[in-house]
Amino acid sequence: MGSILKEKVQGSVAWKGSDLTKDDSWIYYMSDKMIASLENALFQVKQKGLQVPDINKEDFPIPDLADEIAYFIDELENGKGFLLIRGLPMERYTDEEASIIYYGLGLNLGIPVTQNAKGDLLGHIKDRGLDFSNTSVRAYQTNVHLPYHTDLTDVVGLLCLRKAKSGGLSSLASAMALYNEILEKYPEYLGILYRPLFHDLRGEQAQGESPVFSSPIFSYYDGKLSCRFMRYYVESAQEKTGIKLSKMEVEAFDVMDSLLHDGNLQIDMMMEPGDMQFVNNYTVLHSRTVFEDYEEEERRRHLLRLWLMMPNGREVAPEFDVFSGGIPVREKTARR
């Protein structure tokens, strides 16, 4: 187990949702210039006859957005750890054209990495009517409430193509502000949260690899605190390992959940068609409320997802690596 951070995390990364309700600095409104640049790059991709994911950064050039890209990259690692990019005029594009714009922007932010054992670089978030109690089903394939969690890469991004008939609210919370609350009010649980726990890969492991991996919830390394919180994956791993959570471990998780739902830490947003949300998985937790969808397939809730390895992504401690062999998460993921 690495060293335990015993001082509160300072700076904009430790934001509280209650402080952002009157501050929309986390929303970046697209300018006409940005939209025109993205559409010009889309035109060049279509001229070449390319489709996602067979596109590279050079195929989607947006050099006049260098300042915006630099701001996004820095804000995700060194600022609040999340942002919402709003204003893409979805009525102008087909789903395929919107996916090219989104994927192309992602290529200019970082390197898309695989999200599952199939090797998908662009994920489709849709309710497929599957049962989440099946440990081979991932939550994004259902309409269930998603508890606060993180994903297994530097940054996760979403583009909303269509929203649900009702529900499906996106919620974010700073893992750093959460840590500060635990440090102040429940320091007796910190040691537990720094110990490795088994997490279920829910059928997404490569052939021949273990169906579980080991990781602590918090890790302090190279001057940065990182969080990986996937409670339902830890709980489902018990079935595959036969190792049950202790009473103190369950209590620690209950404390985290209670703090995340007290109405002070989180910020909620309804992603509208054209909204792009990007989140640093080491500093921000994300959640989604249950939703009711339309009957018609063409109207059903549909989001596109990117997992990005960032150029300024942090190094993580060996015990915080998702996979064995001492290979950092983003390097290993990029090669899977």
Secondary structure by P-SEA (a helix, b strand, c coil): ccccccccccccccccccccccccccbbbbcaaaaaaaaaaaaaaaaaccccccccccccccccaaaaaaaaaaaacccccbbbbcccccccccaaaaaaaaaaaaaaabbbbbccccccccccccccccccccccccccccccccccccccccbbbbbbcccccccbbbbbbbaaaaaaaaaaccccccccccbbbbbbcccccccccccbbbbccccccccbbbbbbbaaaaaaacccccccccaaaaaaaaaaaaaaaccccbbbbbccccbbbbbccccbbbbcccccccccccccbbbbbbbbbccbbbbbccccccccccccaaaaaaac
